[in-house]
C-alpha cells in the first residue's frame, strides 16, 4: 500500500491519501513520519502483526473483563 502526504494541519497531524487513487484520506500523527517529510512525498506502508503484543493485550483484556464480571481467575 502506498500513501501520499497531502498536507500538515496544526503541526500535529498529517493528512494523507491512498496513492495513486487519492480518493480516501486519513490523518496520521505528524510524529509518525520522518521529520524531513513534506507534502507530495509518497511512502510505502506495510503492516506486520506483532503476535507477542497481540497475545499480551488479549490476556490483559480478558483479565479486566473477568474482574468486571466478578469471575474467579483460577
Beta strands, then each sheet from edge to edge (+ up, - down):
strand 1: 2-9
strand 2: 13-19
strand 3: 25-29
strand 4: 42-44
sheet 1: 3+ 2- 1+ 4-
end
